[in-house]
Amino acid sequence: MEKELSGSALRVSQELRRLEIACEVTTMPESTRSAANADAASALGCDIVQIVKSLIFCSVEEDQQILVLASGVDRVDEPRLSGIVGGPVEQASGKFVRARTSGPSRRSATSGPW
């Protein structure tokens, strides 16, 4: 199956195997990129609430990245996240995400949820 994977999907699969985590990495069509998209749930044969989205936030005072995993239908409560990490947070900019994760950001220049 790994031979069909490319780029980041292959790296994720290899890292999971290195960590001895048994799972299958599958890539989906472009139309399934949004966790809030019903197409993604349909393609996976599950309900939207079963999909996990990953969001990157930035600790304002510490300039550290924070990975948040949330249900596909849920919004992140930033004040609550601030309380958990012990300081103010904001959704990371595309530039911040690329610099810290070496990956693309889907967030546009305007504010708002992904």
Phi, psi and chi 1 to 4 in degrees:
 res  aa     phi    psi   chi1   chi2   chi3   chi4
   1 MET       -  -35.6 -177.6   81.3  171.6      -
   2 GLU   -60.7  -27.6  -84.9 -167.5    1.1      -
   3 LYS   -64.1  -25.7  -67.9  177.0 -177.5  169.5
   4 GLU   -82.9  -15.8  -62.1  173.8   17.0      -
   5 LEU   -83.1  152.8  -60.4  176.7      -      -
   6 SER  -139.3  161.5   62.7      -      -      -
   7 GLY    55.2 -130.1      -      -      -      -
   8 SER   -65.2  -32.5   60.2      -      -      -
   9 ALA   -62.1  -40.1      -      -      -      -
  10 LEU   -66.2  -42.5 -179.8   59.4      -      -
  11 ARG   -63.0  -40.7  -71.3 -169.8  -59.1  -86.5
  12 VAL   -63.2  -46.3  167.7      -      -      -
  13 SER   -59.3  -44.3  179.6      -      -      -
  14 GLN   -65.3  -39.8  -68.8  168.8  -19.6      -
  15 GLU   -68.1  -40.6 -177.3   64.8   10.7      -
  16 LEU   -61.3  -42.2  -69.3  168.8      -      -
  17 ARG   -64.1  -41.9 -170.2  177.1   49.5 -137.5
  18 ARG   -60.0  -37.1 -174.5 -171.9   72.3   76.7
  19 LEU   -83.0    3.1  -64.7  169.9      -      -
  20 GLU    59.9   39.6  -61.0  179.7   -0.2      -
  21 ILE  -101.3  116.4  -61.8  171.8      -      -
  22 ALA   -83.7  113.6      -      -      -      -
  23 CYS  -164.8  169.6   68.9      -      -      -
  24 GLU  -115.6  126.3 -179.5 -180.0  -17.1      -
  25 VAL   -92.2  127.3  174.7      -      -      -
  26 THR  -127.7  136.4  -55.7      -      -      -
  27 THR   -96.7  148.4   56.9      -      -      -
  28 MET  -117.8  163.1  -54.0  -58.8  -70.5      -
  29 PRO   -61.4  158.2  -14.5   23.1      -      -
  30 GLU   -52.0  -35.8 -175.6   67.4   27.9      -
  31 SER   -67.9   -6.9   64.7      -      -      -
  32 THR  -103.3   11.2   60.8      -      -      -
  33 ARG   -64.2  -31.9  -73.5 -163.8   59.6  160.1
  34 SER   -88.0  127.4  172.2      -      -      -
  35 ALA   -64.9  -23.6      -      -      -      -
  36 ALA   -88.2    4.1      -      -      -      -
  37 ASN   -88.4  126.8 -172.4  -30.2      -      -
  38 ALA   -62.8  -25.1      -      -      -      -
  39 ASP   -61.3  -37.9  -69.1  -18.2      -      -
  40 ALA   -64.0  -46.6      -      -      -      -
  41 ALA   -62.8  -41.8      -      -      -      -
  42 SER   -63.1  -45.2  177.2      -      -      -
  43 ALA   -63.3  -32.3      -      -      -      -
  44 LEU   -89.6  -10.9  -66.9  168.4      -      -
  45 GLY    70.8   38.5      -      -      -      -
  46 CYS  -141.0  179.0   66.9      -      -      -
  47 ASP   -89.2  152.5 -167.7   65.8      -      -
  48 ILE   -56.4  -34.6  -68.4  176.1      -      -
  49 VAL   -67.4  -13.4  -61.4      -      -      -
  50 GLN   -89.4   -4.8  -66.0  175.0  -71.6      -
  51 ILE   -92.4  137.5  -64.7  175.3      -      -
  52 VAL  -106.5  131.8  174.4      -      -      -
  53 LYS  -107.4  150.5   60.6 -175.1  170.7 -173.5
  54 SER  -111.8  130.4   57.5      -      -      -
  55 LEU  -126.4  140.4  -57.1  168.4      -      -
  56 ILE  -104.8  126.3  -54.7  -70.1      -      -
  57 PHE  -114.7  165.3  -75.4   80.4      -      -
  58 CYS  -122.1  129.8  176.2      -      -      -
  59 SER   -74.7  113.6  168.7      -      -      -
  60 VAL   -60.5  -46.4  175.0      -      -      -
  61 GLU   -75.9  -34.7  -65.1  171.6   -9.3      -
  62 GLU   -98.6  -11.3  -50.2 -103.0  -22.4      -
  63 ASP    54.9   43.2 -167.6   40.5      -      -
  64 GLN  -113.5  148.3  -67.4  -69.4  -45.9      -
  65 GLN   -81.5  148.1   66.2  -87.9   12.8      -
  66 ILE  -132.1  119.8  -58.0  161.9      -      -
  67 LEU   -91.6  123.9  172.1   62.9      -      -
  68 VAL  -115.2  127.1  175.6      -      -      -
  69 LEU  -105.5  125.2  -57.5  175.3      -      -
  70 ALA  -138.0  155.4      -      -      -      -
  71 SER   -57.6  147.5  168.0      -      -      -
  72 GLY   -58.2  -23.2      -      -      -      -
  73 VAL   -99.9   -9.7  -64.6      -      -      -
  74 ASP   -90.6  147.9  -69.6  -22.9      -      -
  75 ARG   -98.9  151.7  -67.5  179.9   57.4   98.6
  76 VAL   -83.9  130.1  174.2      -      -      -
  77 ASP   -85.1   97.1 -178.7  -21.1      -      -
  78 GLU   -60.9  -41.5  -70.7 -174.0   34.5      -
  79 PRO   -60.6  -38.3  -26.7   36.1      -      -
  80 ARG   -67.2  -42.9 -176.9  171.5  178.7 -149.8
  81 LEU   -60.5  -40.4 -179.9   58.4      -      -
  82 SER   -58.2  -42.0  -67.4      -      -      -
  83 GLY   -64.7  -38.3      -      -      -      -
  84 ILE   -67.3  -42.9  -67.8  168.5      -      -
  85 VAL   -88.5   -7.9  -59.4      -      -      -
  86 GLY    82.3   26.0      -      -      -      -
  87 GLY   178.9  169.4      -      -      -      -
  88 PRO   -64.4  145.2   19.9  -27.1      -      -
  89 VAL  -130.8  160.4  -60.6      -      -      -
  90 GLU  -146.4  155.9   61.7 -173.5   12.6      -
  91 GLN   -64.4  133.5 -166.6  168.5   11.8      -
  92 ALA   -69.7  145.1      -      -      -      -
  93 SER   -75.0  162.2   68.7      -      -      -
  94 GLY   -57.9  -40.8      -      -      -      -
  95 LYS   -62.2  -42.8 -178.3  178.3  178.9 -179.2
  96 PHE   -62.3  -46.1 -178.6   90.9      -      -
  97 VAL   -61.6  -47.3  171.1      -      -      -
  98 ARG   -61.8  -41.0  -76.9 -174.0  -61.1  -82.6
  99 ALA   -67.8  -35.9      -      -      -      -
 100 ARG   -91.9  -24.9  -58.9  -60.5  173.4   96.6
 101 THR  -117.6   -7.1   67.4      -      -      -
 102 SER    58.2   26.6  -59.9      -      -      -
 103 GLY  -131.7  168.1      -      -      -      -
 104 PRO   -76.2  156.2   28.8  -34.3      -      -
 105 SER  -112.3  142.6  164.7      -      -      -
 106 ARG   -98.4    0.4  -69.4 -172.3   23.7 -113.3
 107 ARG   -74.4  135.0 -177.1  175.3 -177.3 -149.7
 108 SER   -85.4  179.7   66.3      -      -      -
 109 ALA   -69.2  -17.5      -      -      -      -
 110 THR   -89.0  154.8   59.9      -      -      -
 111 SER   -77.7  160.9   62.7      -      -      -
 112 GLY   137.5  170.5      -      -      -      -
 113 PRO   -71.6  157.8   26.8  -33.0      -      -
 114 TRP   -76.4      -  -73.6   -4.1      -      -
